[in-house]
Amino acid sequence: MPYQPVGDAAGELDVTGGWTKELTEGYVRRVLTRVARHAPDLPGKVLAWDAVTPTDLASYNPNAVAGDPYGGSAELDQNLLWRPLPGAPRHATPVPGLWQIGASTHPGPGLGGGSGHLAAQQLIHSEHRRGHRR
């Protein structure tokens, strides 16, 4: 969802105040109505719902700049070997035995599990190399 809504193509929802309770409820109703086209019994089965707007997300997590749940910038200088910073390549940190994973590391935001897999591969390879030296 956009952090700051700028309009409603259907002209039904008021976005002038940003993610207000009314806008959020209207949006949830719209989504449930569309899903109900394919699941006609859905409205009778929904007991409750909860929506976390981009503004809510930003207030819950100071790292979610402008509601971004994926670790901020994905510009060129924040990718590949530069993510999260040049001094910490391949998920290693300056602390021996401490590895970093998550959206702020390579391969970047929105790729669930990718950084954990890459760090695990590093650990497996380093253990394998260590085992050959014994």
DSSP file (Angstrom, degrees, kcal/mol; ACC not computed):
  #  RESIDUE AA STRUCTURE BP1 BP2  ACC     N-H-->O    O-->H-N    N-H-->O    O-->H-N    TCO  KAPPA ALPHA  PHI   PSI    X-CA   Y-CA   Z-CA
    1    1 A M              0   0    0      0, 0.0     2,-0.1     0, 0.0     3,-0.0   0.000 360.0 360.0 360.0 148.2    0.0    0.0    0.0
    2    2 A P        -     0   0    0      0, 0.0    65,-0.0     0, 0.0     0, 0.0  -0.457 360.0-135.8 -69.0 141.9    1.2    3.5   -0.6
    3    3 A Y  S    S+     0   0    0      1,-0.3    16,-0.3    -2,-0.1    52,-0.2   0.918 100.8  27.9 -62.3 -42.9    2.5    5.2    2.5
    4    4 A Q  S    S-     0   0    0     14,-0.1    -1,-0.3    50,-0.1    11,-0.0  -0.896  88.2-142.7-121.6 100.2    0.6    8.4    1.6
    5    5 A P        -     0   0    0      0, 0.0    13,-0.2     0, 0.0     3,-0.1  -0.361  16.1-174.3 -63.5 139.4   -2.5    7.6   -0.5
    6    6 A V        -     0   0    0      1,-0.3     2,-0.3    -2,-0.0     9,-0.1   0.490  58.4 -19.9-113.2  -7.5   -3.1   10.3   -3.2
    7    7 A G        -     0   0    0      8,-0.1     2,-0.5     7,-0.1    -1,-0.3  -0.972  51.1-115.7 177.2 170.4   -6.5    9.2   -4.6
    8    8 A D    >   -     0   0    0     -2,-0.3     3,-1.8     1,-0.1     7,-0.0  -0.968  16.4-153.5-128.1 113.1   -9.1    6.5   -5.1
    9    9 A A  T 3  S+     0   0    0     -2,-0.5    -1,-0.1     1,-0.3     0, 0.0   0.799  98.7  51.6 -57.8 -30.6   -9.7    5.5   -8.7
   10   10 A A  T 3  S-     0   0    0     -3,-0.1    -1,-0.3     1,-0.0    -3,-0.0   0.619 103.9-133.1 -81.9 -12.3  -13.3    4.5   -7.8
   11   11 A G  S <  S+     0   0    0     -3,-1.8    -2,-0.1     2,-0.1     3,-0.0   0.743  77.9 106.2  69.2  22.8  -13.9    7.9   -6.2
   12   12 A E        +     0   0    0      1,-0.1     2,-0.4     2,-0.0    -1,-0.1   0.699  61.9  65.3-104.6 -25.2  -15.5    6.2   -3.1
   13   13 A L  S    S-     0   0    0     13,-0.0     2,-0.7    14,-0.0    -2,-0.1  -0.848  73.8-132.8-110.1 136.8  -12.9    6.6   -0.5
   14   14 A D        +     0   0    0     -2,-0.4     3,-0.2     1,-0.1     9,-0.1  -0.761  27.5 171.1 -86.9 116.1  -11.7    9.9    1.0
   15   15 A V    >   +     0   0    0     -2,-0.7     3,-2.0     1,-0.1    -1,-0.1   0.362  47.5 103.8-105.1   3.6   -7.9    9.9    1.1
   16   16 A T  T 3  S+     0   0    0      1,-0.3    -1,-0.1   -10,-0.0     3,-0.1   0.784  84.3  45.1 -61.8 -28.0   -7.4   13.5    2.1
   17   17 A G  T 3  S-     0   0    0      1,-0.4    -1,-0.3    -3,-0.2     2,-0.1   0.272 107.9-128.1 -97.4  12.0   -6.5   12.6    5.7
   18   18 A G  S <  S-     0   0    0     -3,-2.0     2,-2.3   -13,-0.2    -1,-0.4  -0.454  73.8  -3.0  74.3-151.6   -4.2    9.8    4.9
   19   19 A W  S    S+     0   0    0    -16,-0.3    -1,-0.1    -2,-0.1    34,-0.1  -0.457  84.1 165.1 -80.1  74.7   -4.7    6.4    6.5
   20   20 A T     >  -     0   0    0     -2,-2.3     4,-2.5     1,-0.1     5,-0.2  -0.324  53.9-103.6 -79.1 169.8   -7.6    7.3    8.8
   21   21 A K  H  > S+     0   0    0      1,-0.2     4,-2.6     2,-0.2     5,-0.2   0.902 123.5  51.4 -60.2 -40.8   -9.8    4.7   10.5
   22   22 A E  H  > S+     0   0    0      2,-0.2     4,-2.5     1,-0.2    -1,-0.2   0.910 110.4  47.0 -65.1 -43.3  -12.5    5.4    7.9
   23   23 A L  H  > S+     0   0    0      2,-0.2     4,-2.5     1,-0.2    -2,-0.2   0.929 113.1  49.2 -64.4 -44.3  -10.1    5.0    4.9
   24   24 A T  H  X S+     0   0    0     -4,-2.5     4,-2.5     2,-0.2    -2,-0.2   0.933 112.7  46.9 -61.2 -46.9   -8.7    1.8    6.4
   25   25 A E  H  X S+     0   0    0     -4,-2.6     4,-2.6     1,-0.2    -1,-0.2   0.910 112.5  50.5 -61.9 -42.7  -12.2    0.3    7.0
   26   26 A G  H  X S+     0   0    0     -4,-2.5     4,-2.1     2,-0.2    -1,-0.2   0.898 111.1  48.4 -62.4 -40.6  -13.4    1.3    3.5
   27   27 A Y  H  X S+     0   0    0     -4,-2.5     4,-2.5     2,-0.2    -2,-0.2   0.920 111.0  49.6 -66.5 -44.0  -10.4   -0.3    1.9
   28   28 A V  H  X S+     0   0    0     -4,-2.5     4,-2.7     1,-0.2     5,-0.2   0.925 110.4  51.1 -61.7 -43.8  -10.8   -3.5    3.9
   29   29 A R  H  X S+     0   0    0     -4,-2.6     4,-2.4     1,-0.2    -1,-0.2   0.916 110.1  50.4 -57.8 -42.7  -14.5   -3.6    2.9
   30   30 A R  H  X S+     0   0    0     -4,-2.1     4,-2.1     2,-0.2    -2,-0.2   0.929 111.4  47.1 -62.5 -45.6  -13.5   -3.2   -0.7
   31   31 A V  H  X S+     0   0    0     -4,-2.5     4,-2.5     1,-0.2     5,-0.2   0.937 113.1  48.2 -62.4 -46.9  -11.0   -6.0   -0.5
   32   32 A L  H  X S+     0   0    0     -4,-2.7     4,-2.2     1,-0.2    -1,-0.2   0.876 110.0  53.1 -62.7 -37.4  -13.4   -8.4    1.2
   33   33 A T  H  X S+     0   0    0     -4,-2.4     4,-0.7    -5,-0.2    -1,-0.2   0.907 110.6  47.0 -63.9 -41.8  -16.1   -7.5   -1.4
   34   34 A R  H >< S+     0   0    0     -4,-2.1     3,-0.9     1,-0.2     4,-0.4   0.912 112.6  48.1 -67.8 -41.5  -13.8   -8.4   -4.2
   35   35 A V  H >X S+     0   0    0     -4,-2.5     3,-1.8     1,-0.2     4,-1.1   0.880 103.4  63.3 -64.9 -36.0  -12.7  -11.6   -2.6
   36   36 A A  H 3< S+     0   0    0     -4,-2.2    -1,-0.2     1,-0.3    -2,-0.2   0.707  86.4  72.6 -64.1 -19.8  -16.3  -12.5   -2.0
   37   37 A R  T << S+     0   0    0     -3,-0.9    -1,-0.3    -4,-0.7    -2,-0.2   0.831 110.7  31.0 -60.1 -30.3  -16.9  -12.6   -5.8
   38   38 A H  T <4 S+     0   0    0     -3,-1.8    -2,-0.2    -4,-0.4    -1,-0.2   0.557 130.5  37.7-103.9 -13.4  -14.9  -15.8   -5.7
   39   39 A A    ><  -     0   0    0     -4,-1.1     3,-2.7     1,-0.1    -1,-0.2  -0.657  68.4-179.2-137.2  77.0  -16.0  -17.0   -2.3
   40   40 A P  T 3  S+     0   0    0      0, 0.0     4,-0.2     0, 0.0    -4,-0.1   0.725  80.2  56.1 -57.2 -24.7  -19.6  -16.0   -1.9
   41   41 A D  T 3> S+     0   0    0      1,-0.2     4,-0.6     2,-0.1     3,-0.4   0.466  81.1  96.6 -85.6   0.6  -19.9  -17.3    1.6
   42   42 A L  H X> S+     0   0    0     -3,-2.7     3,-1.9     1,-0.2     4,-1.3   0.917  72.9  58.7 -58.4 -49.6  -17.0  -15.2    2.9
   43   43 A P  H 34 S+     0   0    0      0, 0.0     3,-0.4     0, 0.0    -1,-0.2   0.856 106.8  48.9 -54.1 -36.5  -19.0  -12.3    4.3
   44   44 A G  H 34 S+     0   0    0     -3,-0.4    -2,-0.2    -4,-0.2    -3,-0.1   0.648 111.4  51.0 -75.1 -14.5  -20.8  -14.6    6.7
   45   45 A K  H << S+     0   0    0     -3,-1.9     2,-0.7    -4,-0.6    -1,-0.2   0.602  81.9  99.3 -98.9 -14.0  -17.6  -16.2    7.9
   46   46 A V     <  +     0   0    0     -4,-1.3     3,-0.1    -3,-0.4    -4,-0.0  -0.654  40.5 171.2 -78.4 113.9  -15.6  -13.1    8.7
   47   47 A L        -     0   0    0     -2,-0.7     2,-0.3     1,-0.4    -1,-0.2   0.784  65.9 -19.5 -90.8 -32.9  -15.8  -12.6   12.4
   48   48 A A        -     0   0    0      2,-0.0    -1,-0.4     0, 0.0     2,-0.3  -0.971  57.8-156.8-164.6 163.9  -13.2   -9.8   12.7
   49   49 A W        -     0   0    0     -2,-0.3     2,-0.4    -3,-0.1   -21,-0.0  -0.975   1.2-160.6-146.0 159.6  -10.4   -8.3   10.8
   50   50 A D        -     0   0    0     -2,-0.3     2,-0.4     2,-0.0    -2,-0.0  -0.992   7.8-163.4-142.3 134.8   -7.4   -6.2   11.6
   51   51 A A        -     0   0    0     -2,-0.4     2,-0.6     2,-0.0   -27,-0.0  -0.968   8.7-156.3-122.9 135.8   -5.4   -4.0    9.2
   52   52 A V        -     0   0    0     -2,-0.4    -2,-0.0     4,-0.0     0, 0.0  -0.943  19.9-156.7-108.6 111.1   -1.9   -2.6    9.6
   53   53 A T     >  -     0   0    0     -2,-0.6     4,-2.7   -34,-0.1     5,-0.2  -0.356  31.8-104.3 -80.6 165.1   -1.5    0.4    7.4
   54   54 A P  H  > S+     0   0    0      0, 0.0     4,-2.2     0, 0.0     5,-0.1   0.873 124.7  52.3 -56.7 -35.9    1.8    1.7    6.2
   55   55 A T  H  > S+     0   0    0      2,-0.2     4,-1.8     1,-0.2     5,-0.1   0.908 109.0  49.3 -67.3 -40.7    1.6    4.5    8.8
   56   56 A D  H  > S+     0   0    0      2,-0.2     4,-2.0     1,-0.2     5,-0.2   0.940 110.1  51.5 -59.7 -47.1    0.9    2.0   11.6
   57   57 A L  H  X S+     0   0    0     -4,-2.7     4,-2.0     1,-0.2     7,-0.2   0.908 108.8  50.3 -58.2 -44.3    3.9   -0.1   10.5
   58   58 A A  H  < S+     0   0    0     -4,-2.2    -1,-0.2     1,-0.2    -2,-0.2   0.849 110.8  49.6 -64.4 -33.6    6.1    3.0   10.6
   59   59 A S  H  < S+     0   0    0     -4,-1.8    -1,-0.2     1,-0.2    -2,-0.2   0.812 113.1  46.7 -75.9 -27.8    4.9    3.8   14.1
   60   60 A Y  H  < S+     0   0    0     -4,-2.0    -2,-0.2     1,-0.2    -1,-0.2   0.809 122.5  32.0 -78.1 -31.8    5.5    0.2   15.3
   61   61 A N    ><  -     0   0    0     -4,-2.0     3,-2.1    -5,-0.2    -1,-0.2  -0.934  61.4-160.1-135.8 107.8    9.0   -0.1   13.8
   62   62 A P  T 3  S+     0   0    0      0, 0.0    -1,-0.1     0, 0.0    -4,-0.1   0.686  94.7  62.7 -63.1 -15.8   11.4    2.9   13.4
   63   63 A N  T 3  S+     0   0    0      1,-0.2     2,-1.8     2,-0.1     8,-0.1   0.633  81.3  84.5 -80.5 -13.4   13.3    0.9   10.8
   64   64 A A  S X  S-     0   0    0     -3,-2.1     3,-2.4    -7,-0.2    -1,-0.2  -0.482  75.4-162.7 -87.4  67.0   10.2    0.8    8.6
   65   65 A V  G >  S-     0   0    0     -2,-1.8     3,-1.6     1,-0.3     7,-0.1  -0.296  74.0  -6.3 -57.2 125.1   10.9    4.3    7.1
   66   66 A A  G 3  S-     0   0    0      1,-0.3    -1,-0.3   -11,-0.1   -63,-0.1   0.812 133.8 -57.6  55.2  33.2    7.8    5.6    5.4
   67   67 A G  G <  S+     0   0    0     -3,-2.4    -1,-0.3     1,-0.2    -2,-0.2   0.606  92.8 152.7  79.6  10.8    6.1    2.3    6.1
   68   68 A D    X   -     0   0    0     -3,-1.6     3,-0.6     1,-0.2    -1,-0.2  -0.655  24.5-173.2 -79.0 111.1    8.7    0.2    4.2
   69   69 A P  T 3   +     0   0    0      0, 0.0    -1,-0.2     0, 0.0    34,-0.1   0.464  70.0  73.9 -82.1   1.2    8.7   -3.2    5.7
   70   70 A Y  T 3  S-     0   0    0     39,-0.1    41,-0.1    33,-0.1    -6,-0.1   0.144 114.7 -86.7-109.0  21.1   11.7   -4.4    3.7
   71   71 A G    <   -     0   0    0     -3,-0.6     2,-0.1    -8,-0.1    -7,-0.1   0.745  64.7 -93.8  89.7  23.2   14.7   -2.6    5.2
   72   72 A G  S    S+     0   0    0     -4,-0.2    -2,-0.1    -7,-0.1    -8,-0.0  -0.389  86.8  34.4  81.2-148.0   14.8    0.7    3.4
   73   73 A S        -     0   0    0      1,-0.1     0, 0.0    -2,-0.1     0, 0.0  -0.055  40.1-176.7 -55.8 139.9   16.8    1.7    0.3
   74   74 A A        +     0   0    0     34,-0.1    -1,-0.1     5,-0.0    -2,-0.1  -0.070  38.0 139.4-122.3  29.5   17.4   -0.7   -2.5
   75   75 A E  S >  S-     0   0    0      1,-0.1     3,-2.4     2,-0.1     0, 0.0  -0.197  72.4 -94.3 -67.0 166.7   19.5    1.7   -4.5
   76   76 A L  G >  S+     0   0    0      1,-0.3     3,-1.4     2,-0.2     6,-0.2   0.858 126.0  56.1 -54.4 -40.0   22.6    0.4   -6.3
   77   77 A D  G 3  S+     0   0    0      1,-0.3    -1,-0.3     4,-0.1    -2,-0.1   0.483 106.4  53.6 -75.1   1.8   24.9    1.3   -3.3
   78   78 A Q  G <  S+     0   0    0     -3,-2.4     2,-0.3     5,-0.1    -1,-0.3  -0.001  97.9  84.5-119.1  26.9   22.7   -0.8   -1.1
   79   79 A N  S X  S-     0   0    0     -3,-1.4     3,-2.3    29,-0.1     4,-0.1  -0.809  84.1  -8.0-126.3 167.1   22.9   -4.0   -3.1
   80   80 A L  G >  S-     0   0    0     -2,-0.3     3,-1.6     1,-0.3    26,-0.2  -0.191 130.8  -0.1  51.1-127.5   25.0   -7.0   -3.5
   81   81 A L  G 3  S+     0   0    0      1,-0.3    -1,-0.3     8,-0.1     7,-0.2   0.609 131.2  61.5 -71.5  -9.5   28.4   -6.7   -1.7
   82   82 A W  G <  S+     0   0    0     -3,-2.3    -1,-0.3    -6,-0.2    -2,-0.2   0.498  78.5 130.4 -92.0  -3.4   27.5   -3.3   -0.3
   83   83 A R  S <  S-     0   0    0     -3,-1.6    23,-0.8     1,-0.2     8,-0.3  -0.862  86.3  -4.2-101.6 123.0   24.4   -4.4    1.6
   84   84 A P  S    S-     0   0    0      0, 0.0    -1,-0.2     0, 0.0    -2,-0.1  -0.980 140.4 -34.1 -84.1 -19.5   24.2   -3.5    4.5
   85   85 A L    >   -     0   0    0      3,-0.3     3,-2.2    -4,-0.2    -2,-0.1  -0.975  53.8-108.7-159.2 153.9   27.7   -1.9    4.3
   86   86 A P  T 3  S+     0   0    0      0, 0.0    -3,-0.1     0, 0.0    -1,-0.1   0.787 113.5  60.7 -57.1 -29.3   31.0   -2.6    2.5
   87   87 A G  T 3  S+     0   0    0      1,-0.2    -5,-0.1    -5,-0.1     0, 0.0   0.477 102.6  53.1 -79.2  -0.2   32.7   -3.6    5.7
   88   88 A A  S X  S+     0   0    0     -3,-2.2     3,-0.6    -7,-0.2    -3,-0.3  -0.480  76.1 169.5-131.1  63.3   30.3   -6.5    6.4
   89   89 A P  G >   +     0   0    0      0, 0.0     3,-2.0     0, 0.0    -8,-0.1  -0.314  59.1  17.0 -75.6 159.1   30.3   -8.6    3.2
   90   90 A R  G 3  S-     0   0    0      1,-0.3     3,-0.1    -7,-0.1    -9,-0.1   0.794 127.6 -66.0  52.8  36.9   28.7  -12.0    2.8
   91   91 A H  G <  S+     0   0    0     -3,-0.6     9,-2.9    -8,-0.3    -1,-0.3   0.449 100.9 132.2  71.1   1.2   26.6  -11.7    5.9
   92   92 A A  B <   -A   99   0A   0     -3,-2.0    -1,-0.2     7,-0.2     7,-0.2  -0.445  39.8-158.1 -79.1 157.9   29.6  -11.7    8.2
   93   93 A T        -     0   0    0      5,-1.0     5,-0.2     2,-0.4     4,-0.1  -0.828  35.7-102.1-125.4 168.8   30.0   -9.1   11.0
   94   94 A P  S    S+     0   0    0      0, 0.0    -2,-0.0     0, 0.0    -6,-0.0   0.670 103.1  87.1 -64.9 -14.0   33.1   -7.8   12.8
   95   95 A V  S >  S-     0   0    0      3,-0.2     3,-2.2     1,-0.0    -2,-0.4  -0.784  91.9-116.0 -89.1 118.5   32.1  -10.1   15.7
   96   96 A P  T 3  S+     0   0    0      0, 0.0     3,-0.1     0, 0.0    -1,-0.0  -0.278  97.4  10.8 -56.2 131.4   33.5  -13.6   15.2
   97   97 A G  T 3  S+     0   0    0      1,-0.2     2,-0.6    -4,-0.1    -2,-0.0   0.436  99.6 116.4  81.7  -0.1   30.7  -16.1   14.8
   98   98 A L    <   -     0   0    0     -3,-2.2    -5,-1.0    -5,-0.2     2,-0.3  -0.905  42.1-175.2-106.3 122.8   28.0  -13.5   14.4
   99   99 A W  B     -A   92   0A   0     -2,-0.6     2,-0.4    -7,-0.2    -7,-0.2  -0.850  14.5-141.0-116.0 150.8   26.2  -13.5   11.1
  100  100 A Q        +     0   0    0     -9,-2.9     2,-0.3    -2,-0.3    19,-0.0  -0.938  24.5 166.4-115.7 132.7   23.6  -11.0    9.9
  101  101 A I        +     0   0    0     -2,-0.4     2,-0.2     4,-0.1     3,-0.2  -0.859  24.9  79.1-132.9 170.9   20.5  -11.9    7.8
  102  102 A G  S >  S-     0   0    0     -2,-0.3     3,-2.0     4,-0.2     6,-0.4  -0.646  91.1 -45.9 122.7-177.6   17.3  -10.2    6.9
  103  103 A A  T 3  S+     0   0    0      1,-0.3    -1,-0.1    -2,-0.2   -33,-0.1   0.726 126.9  62.6 -62.6 -23.3   16.0   -7.6    4.4
  104  104 A S  T 3  S+     0   0    0     -3,-0.2    -1,-0.3     4,-0.1     2,-0.2   0.459 100.4  64.5 -83.6   1.1   18.9   -5.3    5.1
  105  105 A T  S X  S-     0   0    0     -3,-2.0     3,-2.1     3,-0.1    10,-0.1  -0.720  97.2 -41.1-115.8 169.0   21.4   -7.8    3.8
  106  106 A H  T 3  S+     0   0    0    -23,-0.8    -4,-0.2     1,-0.3    12,-0.1  -0.461 123.1  32.9 -63.8 137.2   22.0   -9.4    0.4
  107  107 A P  T 3  S-     0   0    0      0, 0.0    -1,-0.3     0, 0.0   -27,-0.1  -0.968 106.5-143.8 -88.6   7.3   19.9  -10.3   -1.7
  108  108 A G    X   -     0   0    0     -3,-2.1     3,-0.8    -6,-0.4     7,-0.2  -0.549  36.6  -5.8 108.5-168.6   17.8   -7.5   -0.3
  109  109 A P  T 3  S+     0   0    0      0, 0.0   -39,-0.1     0, 0.0   -38,-0.1  -0.220 113.0  18.9 -70.5 150.3   14.2   -6.7    0.5
  110  110 A G  T 3  S+     0   0    0      1,-0.1     2,-0.7   -41,-0.1   -40,-0.0   0.544  86.4 112.4  77.4   8.4   11.2   -8.9   -0.2
  111  111 A L    X>  -     0   0    0     -3,-0.8     3,-2.0   -41,-0.1     4,-0.5  -0.700  61.1-147.5-115.6  79.1   13.0  -12.1   -0.7
  112  112 A G  T 34 S-     0   0    0     -2,-0.7     0, 0.0     1,-0.3     0, 0.0  -0.190  75.7  -3.1 -53.4 121.4   11.9  -14.2    2.2
  113  113 A G  T 3> S+     0   0    0      1,-0.1     4,-2.3     4,-0.0    -1,-0.3   0.268  97.0 113.3  86.3 -12.3   14.6  -16.6    3.4
  114  114 A G  H <> S+     0   0    0     -3,-2.0     4,-2.2     1,-0.2     5,-0.2   0.915  78.8  45.0 -62.2 -44.7   17.2  -15.7    0.8
  115  115 A S  H  X S+     0   0    0     -4,-0.5     4,-2.5     1,-0.2    -1,-0.2   0.883 112.3  52.2 -69.6 -36.3   19.7  -14.1    3.1
  116  116 A G  H  > S+     0   0    0      2,-0.2     4,-2.4     1,-0.2    -1,-0.2   0.900 109.8  49.8 -63.7 -40.4   19.4  -16.9    5.7
  117  117 A H  H  X S+     0   0    0     -4,-2.3     4,-2.3     2,-0.2    -2,-0.2   0.925 111.4  48.3 -63.2 -44.8   20.0  -19.5    2.9
  118  118 A L  H  X S+     0   0    0     -4,-2.2     4,-2.0     1,-0.2    -2,-0.2   0.911 112.4  48.1 -64.0 -42.1   23.1  -17.6    1.8
  119  119 A A  H  X S+     0   0    0     -4,-2.5     4,-2.3     1,-0.2    -1,-0.2   0.905 110.4  52.3 -64.5 -40.2   24.5  -17.3    5.3
  120  120 A A  H  X S+     0   0    0     -4,-2.4     4,-2.6     1,-0.2    -2,-0.2   0.900 107.6  52.0 -62.3 -39.9   23.8  -21.0    5.9
  121  121 A Q  H  X S+     0   0    0     -4,-2.3     4,-2.6     2,-0.2    -1,-0.2   0.900 108.4  51.4 -62.4 -40.2   25.8  -21.8    2.7
  122  122 A Q  H  X S+     0   0    0     -4,-2.0     4,-2.5     2,-0.2    -2,-0.2   0.928 111.4  47.3 -60.9 -44.9   28.7  -19.7    4.0
  123  123 A L  H  X S+     0   0    0     -4,-2.3     4,-2.4     2,-0.2     5,-0.2   0.907 112.0  49.6 -64.2 -42.4   28.6  -21.5    7.3
  124  124 A I  H  X S+     0   0    0     -4,-2.6     4,-2.5     1,-0.2    -2,-0.2   0.932 113.6  45.9 -62.3 -46.0   28.5  -24.9    5.6
  125  125 A H  H  X S+     0   0    0     -4,-2.6     4,-2.5     2,-0.2    -2,-0.2   0.892 113.1  49.0 -66.4 -39.6   31.4  -24.1    3.3
  126  126 A S  H  X S+     0   0    0     -4,-2.5     4,-2.2     2,-0.2    -1,-0.2   0.895 113.4  47.2 -68.5 -37.2   33.5  -22.6    6.2
  127  127 A E  H  X S+     0   0    0     -4,-2.4     4,-2.4    -5,-0.2    -2,-0.2   0.897 111.7  51.5 -67.3 -39.7   32.9  -25.7    8.3
  128  128 A H  H  X S+     0   0    0     -4,-2.5     4,-1.3    -5,-0.2    -2,-0.2   0.922 111.5  46.5 -62.7 -44.2   33.7  -28.0    5.4
  129  129 A R  H  X S+     0   0    0     -4,-2.5     4,-0.8     1,-0.2     3,-0.2   0.905 112.5  50.7 -65.5 -40.3   37.0  -26.1    4.8
  130  130 A R  H >X S+     0   0    0     -4,-2.2     3,-0.8     1,-0.2     4,-0.6   0.886 106.0  55.7 -64.6 -38.5   37.8  -26.3    8.5
  131  131 A G  H >< S+     0   0    0     -4,-2.4     3,-0.6     1,-0.2    -1,-0.2   0.817 103.6  54.7 -64.1 -31.5   37.1  -30.1    8.5
  132  132 A H  H 3< S+     0   0    0     -4,-1.3    -1,-0.2    -3,-0.2    -2,-0.2   0.707 103.1  57.1 -74.5 -19.6   39.7  -30.6    5.8
  133  133 A R  H <<        0   0    0     -4,-0.8    -1,-0.2    -3,-0.8    -2,-0.2   0.610 360.0 360.0 -86.8 -11.7   42.4  -28.9    7.8
  134  134 A R    <<        0   0    0     -3,-0.6    -1,-0.2    -4,-0.6    -2,-0.1   0.502 360.0 360.0 -72.6 360.0   42.0  -31.2   10.8
